[in-house]
């Protein structure tokens, strides 16, 4: 079949384009790309566009152009053929960047203009109630697969079956059901024109844009009025843009959108609300699923934007929150707000918007070993369960007793942590390993960015190695912090000092251990200095 490529309306390079394969080298009749089967990133896969065949010189997989698409997605060649044709009919890989780039109103306008320029007619957006009714009916026809349910129940997500069902997560349907699902919605009297995801196929029927490459878990975006405004997909396989650097993981979330499809419409970037309304206190975070999980763990009301700097749409929502009695906004963006200027800028905008609407705004920080508020809350729950287990099964107490019996000495130590100052200026390597310190251009940790937060002694068994002592210090500052301690949980980018009368050793807390470093303690601030400057 593949030996007669002239029978096909496309060539193997179209498939390479659709799959976003990274082309490393070009020759007169072929290119070398990274291999999507073995994950090779050195360009070992040869794609011959003269013969429309491919072969990975590393893992040995090979075949024709349909097999490339079909094998990657567990489809038959016939299914792959139909899907490739459908995707190419509208001018290329339309599940690419445009679906998740729509970060703010001006970007959306720009894209609508681009779509217009490229001659793709768009539908006017349907009314809020129509969008809600169509998407609710669509969700009602879909199921949540066992593997997706397992993922949501896993330690990483921590949801219960009841919560999963209440929040309405579903699995995306297979490509071949898109048309019949849409027909059933139309028969039920639902509007599909102008509802994000739906478009008019060139063969004249309405359908909805679910593809094998964008399969995953559908997450409804619900407004404060309780209406579904759209949906995100948590992708089974992240999509990498072919221009992305090879260490970048690719997009995990995309919006269900039919932009760049005939008579389609952009998803926009709706703000998701979960919790009780009205509420005196409302948390704001980035990511719909994160907000859902944090809400379930904390029983608080959450607003979620699609990205940390994607906050323009919040202003109007803040105004109506203030009118309905909300007094406090808590900014709960990921802890990378301490190193990422973009995230920090988003947080500052939230602060100013809340003030403008007459509400208080606080920035929430937590154990920097956990990136998101959901990760942190789930970790707290795990530790709570662990402690309950230990109470029921007190074996650990014996180990402690044994240690107290053994011969001990008192190890003197100090903890230095990054000081973000009154302005909370981000520091690019905050809470990351030593590689990020080096990447930020520092050979050694810059002591003047640090504050001495603790100076104490730790009883240690005789003959303890430095690494063991450091590990015990980190553990001691991971859960219940001692009274009077004004620092954070010990986390990557902190400096630990072990000292006695003769020697001082400094260690950088790395992501998987401790690295000896040079450090100039006299440049670091003290807590007293920090407090006297009002920080
Ligand atoms: Zn390979």
Boltz pocket constraint, residues with backbone or C-beta under 6 A from the ligand:
constraints:
  - pocket:
      binder: B
      contacts: [[A, 35], [A, 36], [A, 37], [A, 38], [A, 39], [A, 40], [A, 45], [A, 56], [A, 57], [A, 58], [A, 59], [A, 60], [A, 61]]
      max_distance: 6.0
